[in-house]
């Protein structure tokens, strides 16, 4: 497999291996590739996990146990394009367990990493050539935490009024 030119590097306090294991359990075509440990040169404790190289849905990531110096913020998030409501519901439930819900399909997982759980249909509706439909879908989405595809469809169709 050719090497990915750009790899997302995630700085954890001390839970890189645990987080990588959790993330790889959620997505098909995912695996832990390699675990490197701190040696005598440090700065971590000898033998403790330094980095974990892993793949999520074929994308390469590296997780570092770098200590508490740089916590995650919402300035960076991982967006997951979901095919249907069942996938949205499954990922939302798993990633918010021990984490925190936010608005418009965003959440923070138990490790503090931000995710956007985005149904493909949302992006289709927001790009609808009928701008009134697109704006109704946008207004509906702005009222949601977890995205509800049927509620978006209803709002786009008639503003949610039946």
N, C-alpha and C positions, 0 to 999 in steps of 0.2 A: 504494500500500500504506500503511495507517495506521501511524504511528510506534509502536513498542513503548514502553510507559511505563517499564519498568525494563529496563536493559541491563547485562549482566555486563561489568565492566571488569577486564582482566587486566594486571598490571604485570610486564613483562619487563625484564631488564637491557638487552639490545641486540638481541634476536632476534625482535621482535614480528612483522615482516613474514615472516620465515622460518617461524615457528610458525603464523601464520594461513594461509600457503600450504599447509603440511603438513596442518593440520586440515581445510581446505576440500577437500583431495584425498581425504579418507576418507569423507565423508558426502554422500549425494545431496542436492540442493536446497541447495547451499552455494556461497558465492562471496565474493570480496573486493569490498567495496563502494567503499571510498575509502581512499587513503593520504594522510596529511598530513605535511608535513615541517617541521622546525625552521627558523625564520627568524632574522633578525639579533638578535631579542630573546632567543634561546636558550630554555632552558638547554643544549640539545643543540647539536652541531656544525651549522652552517648547511647545509641541504640534506639532512641525515640524516633518516631516518624517525622521526617523533614518534609518530603513532598510525596504526593500521590498523583500519578498521571492516570487519567481516566477518559473514557469516551461516553458521551450521551447522544444517542441516536446518530452515531457516527461522527460527531463533532469532538475534537480533542480539547481537554482542559487539564490544568495542573492546579492542585490544591497544595498550599504551603501552610505548615504550622509555624507561623512567624511570631506568635505572641500577640498580646492585646494592643499593640501600638496603633494599628490601623483597622478599625472596625468597618464593616460594610455600611453603606448608606444607599438611599434610594436613587442616587445619581447613576448607579449601574444596576441593571436588572437583566434577567434572562427571560426572553419571550418565548412561549411555547404556542405554536399554531396548532390548535386542536380541530379534529375533523368533525366532532359532534358533541352533543351535550353530555353524553356518558363520559367521554374523555375529559371534558371540563370538570365534571363533578368528581371524578376519580382523583385527578391531579389536585384539585382544590382541597379536597378532604385530606389527602396525604400531606400536602405541603403546608397547610394551615395547622395541622396537629402540632401543638407546642409552639406555633408561630402566631402570626397576627394578620387578620384580614385588613385590606385597605379598599380604596374605591376603584371603580372602573376596571375590575379584573386584576388588580395588583394585590400582592400579598408579600409578607416576609415570612420565611420559613424559620424553623427552630434554631438555625445557625445565624440568622440575621440577614441572609441573602434575599434580595428582592426578586420576585418573579412576576411576569405578566402572563396570565392564563387566558389566551385569546382564541376564541373560535374563529375559524376562517370565514364563517358567515358574517361575523361582525365587520370584517374588513370589506367584504363584498357589499354589505348594506351601506357602509359609510362612503363607499365609492360609487354608489348608485347614480346613474346619469340624471335621474329625477331628483334634483337637489332637495325638494320638499321631503321626499321619502328618506333621503340620507340624513337630513336634519332631525326628522322625527326619531330615527334610530339613534342618532347622537344624543338627543335629549334623554331618551330612555336609558342609554348606556351610562350617562353621567349620574343617574340615580341608583345605579347598581353597585354592589360589591362584587360577588361572583356573577359572571355574565350569564344571562338566561336567554338562550337563542330564541325560544318561542315568544318571549316578551318583546324582544327586538323586532321579530317578524310582525307581531301584532301592532307595535308602535309604528313601524315603517308603513304598514298597510293602511292604517286609519288613525294613527295617533293614540292607539290603545283604547279607542272608544268603539264599542260594538253595539 
